Amino acid sequence: MDNPQRIANRHRPRPAWRLISGMALCLLLVSTQIHSGHDARQAHPFIVSGVILNSDAASHIEDFAKLLGKAAGYPLRVRFVDSYNALSTALREDPSAIGWTCGAAFVEDRIRDDQQLVSIPLFRGQPTYHSLIITRRGRTEASLLDFQGQILAYSDGRSNSGYVVPAYQLKQAGFAIRNYFRLLLHTGNHERSIEAVLNGLADIAAVDEYVWVEYLKIHPGIANELHEIERFGPFPFTPVVAGKAVDRHTLERLQQTLSELAQSP
C-alpha cells in the first residue's frame, strides 16, 4: 500500500525483499488489452507505496525491480510514493510505469485510468487474503463494533484491509467510520499500525493478514501481547499493475518473468 514520520522505533521491520521472497510468489496470470508500444531503452518507474515497507529496504526492492526489468526486457527503476493516491497519480501521469498497488485502489483506477492488471501473487496457495482486526491481549472487546469511541490505527485511506473493509463493516451496521472512533490514526503502513497498538497509541488496528503473519515471524513474542479478534474476507491479494500505455507483449513478458522468478530458488 502514506510514509509519515515513524510512529515508533521499537521494532525494526523486515526488508521488503524478504517479504516478497517469503511469500509463495506464484502468480495468477491474466489476459490484458492491447495498448501502444514503448521505448525499451528507457527505464520505466516501478512505483511502490509506503504501505509496503521501504524503511531500510529500498535497496532490496530496487534489486528486485532491476532483476524483473532486465529479464522482461523492460528496464525498471524504483520510485517510492507516500500513499496509494500518489501511486495512482504517478501511473496516470506516466502510463508506461509499473506499480504494486492495493486491490481497492486498482478497482477505481482501472475504471478511471485504464490501469492494467499484470499479476496477483498467491498467499498460502491462494490469490486472496483477509483484513484482520487486532488489539492487545487482556481486553474484553471481541469485535470491531466493540471499539466505539476509541482509537483505530489504519495504514492508508485507500487500503482495502486497513480502511475500506472496516469502513464498510461499520456502514453495514449503520455507522460512519469517521464518527465511530474518537480518533482515526493514520500510520502510513500496516507495520506501524501494529506498533501503534503495541505501544499504546491506538486501541485497535485493521491490518493486512500477510503483513501480520510475517510480522509475527520476525517478532514471535508479540503474539503474547497482541492478537487477532476478528477477520473479514477473503479479498483479492494486492496486485502488480501497469499503466495504460504498456503494450500487451510487454505485459506478457512481465508475467512470464514473474512466474519464472517465483519458481527459482
SULBELFEN-V150012 format. One line per field, one symbol per residue. phi: phi as a letter, one per 30 degrees, with the letter a starting at -180 (. if undefined). psi: psi as a letter, one per 30 degrees, with the letter a starting at -180 (. if undefined). A space follows every 50 residues. Layout:
phi=???
psi=???
//
This chain:
phi=..bddedbcdbcddedddddddddddbddbdbddbddbcddddcdccbdd edebdibeddddddddddddddibebbdbcbcaddddddddddbdcdcbc bcedddedddddchdcdcabdcchibdbabcccbaddjdcdbaeddceic cccbdadcddddbdddddddddcjbcedcdcdaccdcjadeddedddeci dbdabcbdedddddddddbeddddcbadcabbkdbeddccbbdddddedd edddddddddddcdd
psi=.fhlkkekgekklkkeeeeeefkihkkjkllllkalaljffkjkkjkklf ekkfkggeeeeeeeeeeeeeefgikkkkjklglfeeeeeefefigflllj akeeeeeefeeeghkkkeljlkjhgkhlllkkklakkflfkfleffgkga kkklekfgkeefeeeeeeeeefgglkeffelekjjjfeleefeefeeegg flflkklkeeeeeeefeeifffffellkfklkallklklklllffkleee eeeeeeeeeeeffl.
//
